[in-house]
Amino acid sequence: MKNTIFTGAAIAIITPMNEDGSINFSVLGEMIDDQIANGTDAVVICGTTGEASTMSDEEHLECIRFAVEKTAKRVPVIAGTGSNDTAYAVKLSKEAEEVGADGLLLVTPYYNKTTQKGLIAHFTAIADAVNIPVILYNIPGRTGMNMEVSTIKELANHKNIVAVKEASGNISYAAKLIAECGDVIDVYSGNDDMIVPLMSLGAKGVISVLSHVIPKQTHDMVQYCLDNNYAEATKLQIEYLDLINNLFIEVNPIPAKAALNMMGINAGPCRLPLCDMSDEHKAVLRASLEKHGLIK
């Protein structure tokens, strides 16, 4: 097994925004400190939840640089640098390494998509260009592109490709992935509702949205799994299932930002095309937060 970037619960952190749409670095710094204080094991910056697709290059790199400086090596910083343009992903990945990222999260190409052969060429080109570890990101529901297990197995031969964030939601696929590749590449759950199932199969942790609102409990759920205490882990998985589901009641990260704003954390708005939650969904999310004592 190659070196593991992290074991445990990472947060796929939002990017707080001011009302004018600019990035609120003050709140981002407070959130990073709070996450670390509550046991979060790694910070994933500029991923899907971080609205990286709406950022300029300058904003993208400034967020990565800020997270690196703010964490100050307390936990690893993993930078989202994936793209459907291989040359651009190479450029951004090299720049993320230069500003201090500890690892990269690379989503499969979207819209233009590719073949499995193209995936191997795409990820290999990026991994060849850097000297830090890479996590592949499989989320076919967003990209329309699924990585076959055989593709991941071949990519795992690259010294820099060390893990997969698995967010297909397909437990059969995840089981096959871990069975065939788990001895050569780490697997992280990309779905909060599948933390315990995937870890029972051998996953190393989760890259989480749930951590925004209950970082300690999310960390504890993962730690129970690592300690082989699946009875306690399962209790937490089931206890917070409604909250997990309601954090995805609309397109991520709309509900995550809404929840934080309800909790008094100034996450601000999303950038268009993401818009404010419907009043109906806000009421559902608020009820979940109240149920778990996160707001009054």
N, C-alpha and C positions, 0 to 999 in steps of 0.2 A: 504493500500500500504506500502511496506517495504521502507527502506531508499534508495533513489536514489543515484547512484554513481556519475553521472553527468547529467546535462541537457544542450544540445547545440551541438556543433561540436567538436568531438575528431579527432585527426589525428592518422591514422594507420601508424606510421612513418617508413620510410626506415631506413636501417642500412648503413650509408656511409662506403665505403671501400677504402683502399689504393690500389695502383696498384698491390701490391703483394697479395691482398685478405684479408689482416688484417683489423680490424675494425678501422675506423678513428673517434676516440672519440672526437677530437677537433671539427670537423665539426658537429657531432651529437649534441654536446653542443650548438653550434651556432644556429643550426636549432631549438632546443627546446626553446631557448631564443626568437628567432624570432617568433615562433608559438605563444608563450604566449603573446608577445608584440602585436600581431595582433588579439588577442581575442579567440584563440583556448582554448576550455574548459577542455580538458583532453588529455593525451598522452597515446596511446596504443603502447607498445614496444614489440618487438619480436613476432609480428603476421606474417601473410602471407607476407605482404608488407615488413616486416623487415627481410625476408629470414631466419627465425628462424630454418627452417628445415635443413639448411646447417651448423648450428652452433654446436660447441662442447658444452657440459654442462657448462664448465667454461666460454665460451664466452656468452652463454645465460644469465647466472646469472650476469656476469659482466655488460652486457648491462642494465639489470633491475636495478642493484645497481646504475649504473651511472645515469640513468634517474631519479631515486628517489632522488639522491643527487643533481642533476642539477635543477630539478623542485623546490626542497626545499619547498614543500607543497603549491606552488602557484597554481597548478592544480593537480588533481588526476593522478596517474600513474597506468595504467592497464596492467598487464603482460600476454602475451600469453604463456600459459603453457599446452595447449591441446596435446593429443597424441592418437595414436591407441593402446597404451599399458596403461591400467589403473594404474598399479603399478608405472610406470614411471611418469605418469601425477600427481599422488599423491605426489611422491617425489619432482618433480620440483615445484609443486604448494606450498608445504610447504616451500621449499627453497626461493621461490619468496616472500612469506609472511615474512620470516625471514629477508630478505634484505630490506623490507619496502614497497612493492607494496601495493597500496590501494585497488586493485581488481584484478580479474583474468578473462581472456578471454579463454574459453574452446571450441575448435572446436569439431565437431562430429568425432568419429573414422573414419579413412579412410583406404582404401585397404582391410583390413580384415572386415571392417564395422561391423554391428551387427543387432540385431532385436530391435524393440522399447523397449521391456523388457530389453534388454542389455543396451540400452541407459540410461534407468532409473537407472539401477544398476551402470553403469560407472560414470555418473555425480553425483549420490548420494555418491559414495565412495570418490570422490574427495572433494565434498562440506563438507562431514563429517570430513575430515582431516584438514580443515583450519578454520580460524576464520575471514576471510575477504570475501566480497561479490564476487559473481560469475556471469559472463555474459556468457550465452550459445551462441554458434556460429553456425548458420545454413547456410551452403553454399554447397548445394548438387552438384552444378556444378563442384566443386573441389573434394569433398569427395565421391560422389556417394551415399550419405546417407542423407535422409531428415527426419527431426523430425516432427512427426505428432503433430497437435495442442493438441490432448489429452495427448500426452507425455509431452509436455511443461507445460500443466495445472497441471499434477501430480507433475512434478519437482518443480513447483512454490510453492508447499507446504513446501519445505525446506527453513529454515530461511536464509540460505546463498545464495540461488539462486534467484537473484533479477532482471535479465534482459536477453534479447535475442538480439543478433545482427542478423538481418534477411536479408539474402543476396540470397534468392532463385530467386529473380527477378519476382516472381509470385504475382501480386497485389491481386488476389483473395485469395490466401493463406494468405497474410499479413493482409488483411481485416478480415478474419476469426480469425486469431491469436489475433488481437487487440480486436475484438468483444468478444471473449471468454476468453481471458487472460489479457486484458489490465488493469483490475482493480486489478490484483494481481502481475503483473510482467511488468517491463518497456520494451519497444521495441525500438530499434535503427535501422535505415536504414543502411544496409551494402553496399548499392549501391548509388553512387552519383547522378545517373540519376533518382532516386526515392525519393529524400529527401522530396520534397513538397508533392507528393502523399501520402507517408506514414505518414508524420506529419499531414496532413489534416485528417487522420484517427485516430490520437492520439499518434503517436510515439513521443519519448522524444528528438530525435536528430539523429545524424549520426556519424558513425565511418568512416572517410573519407580518400580517396586518393587525391581527388581534393585539399584539404587543403595544400598539399605540394607547390602548385604553386600560389593559391589565398586564403590564410588563412582568410583574413579579409572578403572577399566576401562570402566565405563558411559559416563563422560564422554569417554574416549578413543575409544570406538566412534563416538559421535556426532561428535566432532571430526574423525575420519578422513572421515566422510561429508561434513561441511562443507568439508573440504579436497579433496574429490573423490578421495579415496584409498579406493575401495570394496573393493579387494583386502584391505587391512588391516582395514577395518571388518567385512568378511564373515568373516574369520578369527576375530575376537572374538565375533561373533554366533553362529557355529557352536560355538566352543570352550565357550561358557557356556550353550548351549542346554539341557543337562540341568539346570543350576542354575535357569535361568529357569522351566522347566516344573515343577520340584519346589518352587519358591516359590509355586506355585498348585496343589499336590497336594491341598490342602483349601481351604476358602473363605478368601480374602484378608481380613484380614491374619494369620490363624492361623499359616501357615508362616513369614511374615516375622518375627513375634515369636519363634517357636520358634528360628529360625536365629540371631537376635541373642542370645538367651539361651544357645544352644550356644556362641556365639563369646565369651561372657563379658561381653556388654553387657546390662545389667539392663532388658530391655524389659518384663518382668513378664507378667502374664496378659492375656487379652482379657476384655472384659465380656460377660456373657451377653446374647444367646443364643449368641455365639461361645464355644467351649469348647476344652479342651486337645486337641492332636493325638493321633491314635491312635499306639500304639507302633510299628505297622507303618510308618506314614508318617514317623514320627520317624527310623526307621532309614534309610529311603530318603533323606531330606533330609540326615541326618548324613553319609551316604556321599558325597553331592555336595559338601558342604562340605569333607570330608576330601580328596576328589579334587583340589580346587582349592587346597588348602593353607590353607584358612581356619580350620580347626581340626585338632588332632592326634588 
